Amino acid sequence: MDLDMREVEAVCAALYVQALKILPPDIKAGFKTLVQNETDATGKTILGTMVENIAVAERTKNILCQDTGIPIYNVTIGRNVAFDGAELKAAIRRGCERATKENSLRSSVVHPITRKNDQTSCGIRVPIIHVDFDTREETVGIEMIPKGSGSENGSFLKMLLPSDGIKAAKRFVIDRVVELGGRVCPPTIVGVGLGGTSDLCMHLAKIAATRPLRTVCSDEEGAKIEAELSQAVNELGIGPQGLGGRSTSFAVHVEVAATHITQNPVAVNIQCHSARRALATVTPGGIAFS
Amino acid sequence: MTHHVLDMPIDADTARSLRIGDTVTLRRTLYGIRDATLIHMFDRDRRTRLDLNGHAVIHTAPNVHKVPVSAEAPVGYTPFCIGTTTSMRMERFTRALMEREGVRLIIGKGGMGPATLEAFRDLGGAYLAIVGGAAALETTWIEQIEDIDMDDLHPESLWRFRIRDFGPLLVGMDSHGGSLFADVQDAVAARRDAVLASIGASE
């Protein structure tokens, strides 16, 4: 399959808009579960408003949240796909810019020093583009994540010592959730990275925070910790928007990587309740959005 | 728990009549403000021609359509998606915003800290919590973008919105030292050790 770059550009533009407007089914289902389990009156009211907002956005064809986020594109390339890598990156960037201009989306991206906003949702090294490979025949997956920043500011890394053990990592996660309270727009998905180097650990936390609900860490030990922490955070009582209740998080997700004998890194990255993602799968048969 | 319907602007006594747990619906006028606007106004002493005296500000930077100037769009913008950002980043500007510009109410998400609570107590003000992320719904409460200043900071300009029945909003912090956010934080802090013990992560 030859990857058509005009098609990639159009898909990347469409994905940004779709992600901003329609929450994935797993998040909608997650809201149902939280509503059932919430006992706090304020918490129940706030969850009700969030669910109403999802319906209003779909009915009025509006975007869910004002924060158009930092655009992230995760591209997964299968076997027997021919493409020019530099062209692929350029096409993604054009698609992101086109979505912004054609839909008058707020550009939330600025230069880190001058704070200048080019009004394109693009800038130095943004959109963030990750390219990976898998074994599917003639298939390219493009996932778009507009990462909201109230929650992105809830990001932490700690290079713990091996002698601190996994117990210190768990405590670090709980303490960051406590410290953040309502600032990260709970109910959240708490993404946790364990292991790797400092940069990989932070990236693991982002993968965890943006993973669909009801998926499980592929590492058995990581899966045990995410189950444990998922229950624990909802015993804290932070609740929706930090105003009290059980629904602090949809889940805690953990991703792991091997690490150095001297290291014990833990990272936290939070996803807010507007946990937006959109996926397009490109094959010789056409493009499927989900 | 009282429900207040406020025709903006209001005076200090009205702001002091709000108590945590009360609900509020605002009418007429609302200003939009956030990080860059406040940095320019107070760290760089930039002045605005807009009159914020007695008004409410919402922590926002909206999505708007640029359109020709008309009766419906007096400054050439129509609202598209207007929501709320995390307030805590703007904690250090509350007192200045109240003292210099006369602001009475702050609308945002996630709550604010002790410096804001102190400014409310000294000057008469309150924090109204809105549901963060519920921007599509919030947009239906906005009628028009009436005026704008400092638009070189777009979208972090100073916006004046005409509103209809903006709310209900929850009084999260008041002029009497009350903060629902601080109350929840205290309760959470009291549970922390037990939660850590339950997962074998005690100090």
HADDOCK unambig.tbl for C-alpha pairs under 7 A between the chains (distance, minus, plus):
assign (segid A and resid 46 and name CA) (segid B and resid 131 and name CA) 6.62 0.50 0.50
assign (segid A and resid 50 and name CA) (segid B and resid 134 and name CA) 5.76 0.50 0.50
assign (segid A and resid 53 and name CA) (segid B and resid 134 and name CA) 5.23 0.50 0.50
assign (segid A and resid 53 and name CA) (segid B and resid 136 and name CA) 5.93 0.50 0.50
assign (segid A and resid 53 and name CA) (segid B and resid 137 and name CA) 5.21 0.50 0.50
assign (segid A and resid 56 and name CA) (segid B and resid 136 and name CA) 6.15 0.50 0.50
assign (segid A and resid 56 and name CA) (segid B and resid 137 and name CA) 6.01 0.50 0.50
assign (segid A and resid 57 and name CA) (segid B and resid 136 and name CA) 5.19 0.50 0.50
assign (segid A and resid 62 and name CA) (segid B and resid 81 and name CA) 6.90 0.50 0.50
assign (segid A and resid 62 and name CA) (segid B and resid 136 and name CA) 6.05 0.50 0.50
assign (segid A and resid 63 and name CA) (segid B and resid 81 and name CA) 6.67 0.50 0.50
assign (segid A and resid 63 and name CA) (segid B and resid 136 and name CA) 6.34 0.50 0.50
assign (segid A and resid 64 and name CA) (segid B and resid 133 and name CA) 6.86 0.50 0.50
assign (segid A and resid 64 and name CA) (segid B and resid 134 and name CA) 6.63 0.50 0.50
assign (segid A and resid 64 and name CA) (segid B and resid 135 and name CA) 5.98 0.50 0.50
assign (segid A and resid 64 and name CA) (segid B and resid 136 and name CA) 5.38 0.50 0.50
assign (segid A and resid 65 and name CA) (segid B and resid 83 and name CA) 6.27 0.50 0.50
assign (segid A and resid 65 and name CA) (segid B and resid 133 and name CA) 4.78 0.50 0.50
assign (segid A and resid 65 and name CA) (segid B and resid 134 and name CA) 6.09 0.50 0.50
assign (segid A and resid 65 and name CA) (segid B and resid 135 and name CA) 4.77 0.50 0.50
assign (segid A and resid 65 and name CA) (segid B and resid 136 and name CA) 6.52 0.50 0.50
assign (segid A and resid 66 and name CA) (segid B and resid 62 and name CA) 6.16 0.50 0.50
assign (segid A and resid 66 and name CA) (segid B and resid 63 and name CA) 6.38 0.50 0.50
assign (segid A and resid 66 and name CA) (segid B and resid 81 and name CA) 5.57 0.50 0.50
assign (segid A and resid 66 and name CA) (segid B and resid 82 and name CA) 5.56 0.50 0.50
assign (segid A and resid 66 and name CA) (segid B and resid 83 and name CA) 4.87 0.50 0.50
assign (segid A and resid 66 and name CA) (segid B and resid 135 and name CA) 5.79 0.50 0.50
assign (segid A and resid 104 and name CA) (segid B and resid 64 and name CA) 6.70 0.50 0.50
assign (segid A and resid 104 and name CA) (segid B and resid 65 and name CA) 5.93 0.50 0.50
assign (segid A and resid 105 and name CA) (segid B and resid 63 and name CA) 5.83 0.50 0.50
assign (segid A and resid 106 and name CA) (segid B and resid 62 and name CA) 6.96 0.50 0.50
assign (segid A and resid 106 and name CA) (segid B and resid 63 and name CA) 4.82 0.50 0.50
assign (segid A and resid 106 and name CA) (segid B and resid 155 and name CA) 6.92 0.50 0.50
assign (segid A and resid 150 and name CA) (segid B and resid 85 and name CA) 6.82 0.50 0.50
assign (segid A and resid 150 and name CA) (segid B and resid 86 and name CA) 5.83 0.50 0.50
assign (segid A and resid 167 and name CA) (segid B and resid 200 and name CA) 6.72 0.50 0.50
assign (segid A and resid 167 and name CA) (segid B and resid 201 and name CA) 4.70 0.50 0.50
assign (segid A and resid 168 and name CA) (segid B and resid 201 and name CA) 6.54 0.50 0.50
assign (segid A and resid 170 and name CA) (segid B and resid 201 and name CA) 6.31 0.50 0.50
assign (segid A and resid 171 and name CA) (segid B and resid 196 and name CA) 6.59 0.50 0.50
assign (segid A and resid 171 and name CA) (segid B and resid 201 and name CA) 5.59 0.50 0.50
assign (segid A and resid 182 and name CA) (segid B and resid 110 and name CA) 4.34 0.50 0.50
assign (segid A and resid 183 and name CA) (segid B and resid 86 and name CA) 5.81 0.50 0.50
assign (segid A and resid 183 and name CA) (segid B and resid 110 and name CA) 4.38 0.50 0.50
assign (segid A and resid 185 and name CA) (segid B and resid 132 and name CA) 6.14 0.50 0.50
assign (segid A and resid 228 and name CA) (segid B and resid 199 and name CA) 6.72 0.50 0.50
assign (segid A and resid 232 and name CA) (segid B and resid 195 and name CA) 6.03 0.50 0.50
assign (segid A and resid 235 and name CA) (segid B and resid 195 and name CA) 6.78 0.50 0.50
assign (segid A and resid 236 and name CA) (segid B and resid 188 and name CA) 5.41 0.50 0.50
assign (segid A and resid 236 and name CA) (segid B and resid 191 and name CA) 6.06 0.50 0.50
assign (segid A and resid 236 and name CA) (segid B and resid 192 and name CA) 6.59 0.50 0.50
assign (segid A and resid 236 and name CA) (segid B and resid 195 and name CA) 7.00 0.50 0.50
assign (segid A and resid 237 and name CA) (segid B and resid 188 and name CA) 5.80 0.50 0.50
assign (segid A and resid 238 and name CA) (segid B and resid 184 and name CA) 6.54 0.50 0.50
assign (segid A and resid 238 and name CA) (segid B and resid 188 and name CA) 6.40 0.50 0.50
assign (segid A and resid 241 and name CA) (segid B and resid 110 and name CA) 5.91 0.50 0.50
assign (segid A and resid 241 and name CA) (segid B and resid 131 and name CA) 6.99 0.50 0.50
assign (segid A and resid 242 and name CA) (segid B and resid 110 and name CA) 6.36 0.50 0.50
assign (segid A and resid 242 and name CA) (segid B and resid 181 and name CA) 6.59 0.50 0.50
assign (segid A and resid 243 and name CA) (segid B and resid 180 and name CA) 6.64 0.50 0.50
assign (segid A and resid 243 and name CA) (segid B and resid 181 and name CA) 5.99 0.50 0.50
assign (segid A and resid 243 and name CA) (segid B and resid 184 and name CA) 6.25 0.50 0.50
assign (segid A and resid 244 and name CA) (segid B and resid 184 and name CA) 5.83 0.50 0.50
assign (segid A and resid 274 and name CA) (segid B and resid 133 and name CA) 6.29 0.50 0.50
